[in-house]
Amino acid sequence: MTFDDLDVAIFSYNRPAYLKNCLASAQDNLPGARIRIFDDNSDDPQLAAFLKTLPSERVVQPTTDSGESRHGGLYPNMQRALDTAERPYLLMLQDDTQVVRPLDQLDLDAIEAAFAADQTRAFLAVTFLRGARIKRYKRLLAPVEDGLYDTTLSPEQPGYENRIAYFDISLWHVDRLRDAEWQMQPSEHENVLQARRKFSSMPHLANPFVFHLPEVPIYRHRQQTLAGRMARRLVGTEPKRFVPMTAQEIAAMRERAPTHLPIAEEFLTPEDPKVRRPFVYKDVKRHWWLAALSKLEFKLRGH
């Protein structure tokens, strides 16, 4: 595998600073990959202006059959990325993620070997693991192959039906998905269920290279709640970027014990030292009272 085998899709809506950070991190660390932005017809002026600075073939936006603009939604846009992929592997990113380190031939070989080892694999997890979910990961994942964590259960054993099978942010094997007639479902949970029906478990790359930015502004139905507006004032709107991993940090990660899971909080350093740990991924969760207010608002709105 080389970078010429890699398509990258970045999904974007109305967060120009986040999109710029994600795009720059992909360009810096995935040289030679074909990178496209699937923007959901953003109406933010800064984002619209930024998209116009990019080559037109790198920006994809949904349209109706009549040519009028519309919002496609994340999962239809992901389906479009799969349908129009031109390379064997497809990396799915969202604008609030970051490629945190450069890939080299060791990484590319590990990706190729992961898919070659099991012809029923279609997805590979390439993100660091969330510290808040460490108990779950310790229960479900173990070293199974050189460079991979996965379930140790066979399909005949109890619990295999609950295996990790899909993340929205992951690396996809294009031909296997097309051969299986994969069609995106309207939620991540429904895509998990589909992946469990069609494929084996999704292994995790032992040395990941992508992660979610913490404390990101949230929207529901393209609207922001009172709690969300308050969080913007208290937490700020600038992306909580990660410092790119150094060569020494990458080497230490690769040399660790196989049983040492790649927990984000242990390997990644935010530029902002005030970022809460364990990381939270919605800005309203930075403070307990904002999280409670947000939950109440969604309940009252019936979301």
N, C-alpha and C positions, 0 to 999 in steps of 0.2 A: 504494500500500500504506500502511496505517496499523497502529498497534498492535492495533486491533480485528481485524486479519486474522491474528493470531499466537496459536497455542496453544504452551504450554511444558510439557514433561513432564520431571520430575526423578525419577530412579530412586535409591532409597534402601534401605539395609539396615544397621542397627545402628551408625550413626555420627552421633549427634545433633549434635555440634558442626559436622561437615561439612555436614549437611543444612541447619542453620540458616544457615550462611554462604552456601551456594548459593542458598537461598530468598531471603534478604535481598538478595543481589546482583541476582537476577532482579527482585524487586519494586522495587528502587531504580532500575534502569536500563531496565526494559521496562514502562513505565506503560501500563495498559490491556490488556496481554496476559492471556490466560486461563492461569493457572498451576496445574498439578496435580502432586501428589506420588504416585508409584507406589512404595509401600513394600512390600517383599517379606516382609511379616509379621514385622517386627523383634520380637525379644524383649528388647531393651535397655530397661530401665524408663524411663530418661530420654527416650529417643526416643518410646516409647509415650505418655508423659505429654505430650510436645510435640505429637504428632499430635492429641491430644484437644483442644488449644487452637485447632485450625484448623477452619474450616467443613467439615462432613462431605463436601460435594460436591467438595472440593479434595483429598481423600485417597482413593486407590484401592488396595485390597489384594486379592490373589488368593484365591479360594475354590474348593473342589471343588463338584461338582454337588450333593453332599449337604449343603453348607453348612459343612463342616469346613475350618478354616484349613489352608493349605499354603504351601510356598515355590514360587512360580511360576518363578523364575529371570529373569535380565535380559531375554533375548530374547522369551519369551512376554509379559512385561510391556511391552516395546517394541511388540509387535504389538497389544496391547490399547490402548496409547496411540494408535496409528495408527487402529485400528478405531473409536475413540470420539472422535477429533478432530472439532471442530465448525467450525474455521476453515481457511482455505486453506493456511496455512503452519504447520509443526510443528517447534519447536526441541527437540531431544533433548539433555538434560543429565544428568549423574550427580552424586551428592552431593559428589564430590571435584573438581568444576569450579566456576569462578567467572565471572560476567559482570563484566568488569573495567572497563567504562566505559559511560556512557549512550549510547544510540542516539538519533539525530535523523533528520529527514526525509531528509537526504543518504544515510544508511545504508539506510533503508527503500526509497528509490528505487533504490539500487544492488542490493538484493536482488531487487526486482521486475524490474529490467532484466536481471539475470543469468538468470532463468528465462524471460523473454520472448524473449531472444536465441536460445534453442535449445529447441525443443519436446520434445526427447528428454532434457533434463536433469530429474533428479528430486531430486538432492542438491546442497547447497552447503556447502563447508567454511567455517566461521566462526571457527575457532580460530587462534591464533598458531601459528607453526611451531616445532618443537623444535630447539634448537641442535645437539643430538647428531646430528640427521639432515640437517644443512644440505647435505652433499654430495649426498644423494639428491634433495632438493628442487631444488637447482640443476640437476640432471640432468633432472628430470621436469617442472619448471614454468617458465613464462616469461610475461611480460605479453602477453595476447591481446586483451583488451577493456578499456575504461575501467573501472577498479575491480576487475579480475579477473586471476588467474593461472590458467593451465591448460596442458595439453599442446599443443604446436604440431603434433603429428602428425595426419594424416588417417587415417580407418579403413583405408585401403588400404596404409599404410606399416608397415614392420616395427617392432615395439615398441608399437604402439597397443594390442595385447591386454594389455599390462602397465600400462595407464594407471591413475591414481588414480581410483577410482570410488565409494568408500564409506568413511565413518568412522562409528563408533557415535555420536560427538558431532558432530552436523551439523544443518543446516536442511533440512527435507523439504518437497517439494511434494505435498500430500495427494492431490489428485485424480489426478495422474499415477501415483502409487504404487497407488492403488486401481484405476485403469483397467488397470494392468499386473498386477493380482492379486498384488501383493507379499506374500510370506509370510516372516517372519523365520526364518532358519536358526540352528542352535545355536552358531555361532561367528562372530567378525568376519570371518575369512578366507572362510568360506562365503558370507557376505553380500556380500563384495567380489566373489566370482565371480558371484553372482546379479546384482549391479548391472552388471557388465561385459556380461552376456548381455542385459539388458533395457534399458539406458540408455547414453547417451554418457558421457564422462568427468565427474568431479565437479570443477568449478572451485573455486578458493580465493578468498575475499573479500580484496581487497588491504588493506582496513582492518578486520581482525577485531575481535571483541569478547568472546571467550570463551577461557579457557585452563584447563588441568589444574593443580591445586595440586601442588607438589612434596612428596616425602618423606611419602607417605601410608601408614599401616599397611595391610598386605596380609593376606588370608586365602585359604586354599585349602579348598574344601569346607567352608566356615564354621568352619574351625579355624586357629589361629595356631601357627606353628612356634616352636621354641626361638629361632631367629634373630629371628623377628618379635617375640617377647616381650622379647628383649634390646634390639632396636631401639626398642621403646616406652620403655624406661628411658633410653636414650642420646639418642634423637632427640626424644622427647616425643610426646604425643598431640594437642596442639592443632593445628588446621589452620594450615599455613604460608600464610596469606592474602597476597594481593597488595594493595598500596596502589592504590586506584582511580586511574585515569589522570586527569590534570588537563586542563583545556581547552587549555592550552598544549601539553601532550604529544600530545593528539589532533590538534591543528592541525599539529604538526611531523610526525606520522605521515602525515597526508594530503598534506603538501607534499613528501615525500621523492621521490627519483628512482624511476621505475617499476621499475627493475631491482633495487631494494633490497628484498629479501624481508622480510616481517614476522616476524623471529625473536624469540621470546619474551624471551630473555635481553637483547635490546637495547632492548626497549620496556617491559617490566614490571619492577616493583620489589617484591620480597617485604617484608613487614613485618619479618621476622626477617633481619637482615643476615648471619647465619651459614648461610643456605641455600646448599647446594653449587651451583656452576656448572661446566659446564652443568648445568641442572636434572636431577635424577633423580626418578622418580615413584613409587618404592617406598622406604619408609624403610630397608629392609635394604641398599639400594645407597648409602646415605650413607657407609658405610665398606666398603672392599674385602673385609675379612675376614668381615663380616656377610653380604655378598652370596655369598661362597664357601660359608659355612656353610648359608645358605638353599638354595643350589643342591644341595648334598650331601644335605640333608634331603629335598628333593623327589625326588631320585633314589632314595634309599633307600626312600621311601614308594611309589615307582612312579608318581608324578604327572607 
